[in-house]
Amino acid sequence: MDYSKVVYFSNKYVDFSQHYKDKLLKFLDISFKLPTYELHDFTIISGFLLNNEIIATISLLKYDDLKDVLNNNNNHKMIGYSSKGENGLFVYNVVVKDEFKRKRLAEVLLNLCIRDNEDIKYLHAQVKRTNEPSFNLFLKCGFQIENEMLDGDNSSVCVLSRDIN
């Protein structure tokens, strides 16, 4: 793979053109097939483009934004999220296009998130135990299991976090 042709981007969702919002939603839909992706205007979307096509993305919410979203959904205690407090960044919707998997793009994106958000103290994510690629990615990138719970489908979900030094 010629990495010199890969373009990195990181913007708030609100700043995307409608063209790229549509591409992003299609990209997420192909990967997750969910009714919604919790993309808010303040969601930070980082990713890679190759020939103007999205090949990898990661969605991020700053702690205060995540707290507001959860409060609006009557989750006032942040149940199921890191208990480390302020100055965190919630990582979700990690997606790499099939033909680019196992080329370290998701790992690089996580490291770029740290670089681009110098004010954060930690990263955290929720990952189903059965999602081995994501689970292994986060463990490889220094995340540790902070908590484990069952979701509505009785699947084991881990709250993972990583301190930033």
N, C-alpha and C positions, 0 to 999 in steps of 0.2 A: 504494500500500500504506500502510495506517495503522500506522506503527511504534509508536504509543502503546499498541497492544494486544499487542505482542510482549513476552514475559517471558523474561528471561535467567536461566539456572541454571548452576551449577558445583558438582558434588559428586563424591565418590569413588563408584565403582560400588557398593561394599558398602552405601552409605547410601541407595540408591534403593529404593523399594518394589518389590515383585514386579510390580505393575501397570506401573510405568515401565520396569523391566528388560525386560519382555515387549514393550512398545512400542518400546524402543530396539533390541532384537534384530530385530524385524520391520522397522523402519526401515532398519537396516543390511543386512538380507537383501534387501530390495527393491532397494537400490543396488548391492550387491556380489555377492550370490549365492555366498558362500564358506562352507565348512564351519565356520569359526571366525573370531572377530574379535579374539582376544587381549584380551579384557576380563577383567582381574583385579580383585580386591577393591580394590586400591590405584590402579587406573586412574582418572584424573580425567576426567569427562565434562562438557564445557561445551556449552551449546546454547541454542536458542531454542524457546519454546512459543508457539503461537497457538491460542487457544480450546482449551487443554489438549492439543493435538496437537504432537508434535515436528516442527519444520520445518527444523532445522539442528543438527548436532552436530559435535563435534571430540573425539577421544580423545587423552589426554596421559599420558605416563609420565615421571616424574622419572628422572634419570640412574641413581641407585642402584637403583631398581626395575627399570629396563630392564636394567641390568647383571646383576641377580639372575635375571631371566627368561632372558636369553641364556646365562648360566652353567648354568642348569638344562637348557638345550637344547644343551649342549656347544659353545657359541660363546664361548669364554673370551677371545677377542681383540676382540670386538665388530666382527667383520668385517661390512662393509656399513652401518656406523653412523658417526656423526661421531667424529672423532679428537680433538676439542677437550677432552675430559676431563670433569671433574666440573661440577656446577651447570648442567646442561643439561636441556632438556625435549624429549622426542621427541613429535612431532605425527603422528597417523595417524587413519584413519577419518574424514576430512573429508567430510561429506555435507550437501547441501542438497536439500530436496524440489524436484522438477522445477519446479513453478509459482512457486518463490521464487528460482530461480537468476538470476544477473546482477543481483541487488539488493544486493550487497556484504555479505551476511550472513556468508560465510566469512571475508572480510577483517576484519570487525568482531570475529568470534570470535577470530581470531588476535591482534588487538590487546588484547582483553579477557584473553586468556591471559597476555599480558605484564603487564598491570596486576595481575592476580590472583596472580601468582607473581613478586613483586619480587626474590626471592633468586636468580633464574636469570641466567646469563650469556649463554646462547645458546639458540636453538630449532633443531631439526633434523628432517628428514623424508626419507623415501625416496619417489621418484615415478618412475613409468615415463615415459620420454620421450614415448611415444605418448598419455599421458593429458594432452592439451593444456590442458583447463580447470584441473586441479590444478597442472600445471607452471607455467602462466601466473600462477595465483594466488600461488604461492610467490615467483616472480620479482618480481611486482608489489609484494609485501610485503617486499621487501628481502633475500630469501634469495639465496645464491650457490651455484653448483655446487662442492662440495668434492671429490667423487669420482664416478666413473662406472664401472659394472660390468654384467655380464650376469647375468640371473636364470636359473632352471632352464628357462625357455621360450626362452632366448636373446634375451630382450628387454632393451633398454638401460634400466637403472635408475640414476637420479642420486641421490646423497646430497647434499641441500641443507642449508645452515645459514645462520643469521642471528645475528650478535652483537647483544646488547642493551646499550645504553649507559646 
